[in-house]
């Protein structure tokens, strides 16, 4: 099987699986992602993976999972736009 070179390049590096933050009412809390993302990026993570893999992902609704994916992408976009992003590949 031949792997598309663009896909291989996009998936090269360190994948960091982010935990999914919740608030005190057990609702997903996208506003709590910033320190999680910042720590992963500052540690050298190249690929940010939303919705965790420690058990929370199966308990999320599709809407909650989509909210977290979009929130991670938006936070990453904002960090890159300010020039504060230490890892240009993310």
N, C-alpha and C positions, 0 to 999 in steps of 0.2 A: 504494500500500500504506500503510495506516495503522499507525503504531507506537504501541503501548500507552504512554500517558503515564507509567505507573509504571516501565516498562522504560527509557524515555528518561531519567527522573530517576535511576534506579539506575546507569545507565551514563554519566552526565555527569561530566566531570572528567578527571583525569590517571590513566591506567592504567599501573601500574608492573609490568613483567614481571620477576619475581624469578629469580635464578639458582638452580639446584638444588645444594645443597651435598652433597658426598660425603665419606666418611671415607677413611682410608688403605687400606681393603680394597675400595674402589670400591663401597661400599654407600651408599644415600641416608642422609643424616645430618640428620634433622629438628631435632635439638638445636642445630645450627649455624645455624638460621634466624634466631634472635633479632637478631643485629646487622644482618643483611640487611634484615629487616622494619623495625627501628628506623630505619635509615638512610633507607629509602624513605619511611616515614611522616614523619620529620623534614624530608624534602625537599619535602613537600607532596603526595605521592601519595594519590589518593582511592580507587583500586581496586587491590587487590593480586592479581596474577595468578601463580599457582603453576606450577611445572614448566618455567619458562623458554621461550625460543624460539631459543636459540643452538645447538640440536642435541641437547641432552640429552633432550628430551621424547619423541622417537621411540624412544630406547633404554631407556625405563623400562617396567617391567611395569605392568599395571593396578594391582596392589597397591601398588607403589612410588609411582605417581602419586597414588593415593588417599591414601596415607600423608602425602604432602607437602601436598596440599590441606587435609586435616584438621589438619595441624600448623600451617599458615599461619592457618587460621581460629581455632584454639585460642590461638595466640600473640597474635593480634589481640584476641581476647576478653579475655585476661588483661591486656593492656596497657590496654584500655579500662576494665576493672573497677577498676584501681588509680587511674584518673584521670590517668595519665601520658600519655595519648594526645593529641598536639597537634592532631590533625585529626579532629574529631567525625564526619566523613562516612565514614571508613574503617570 
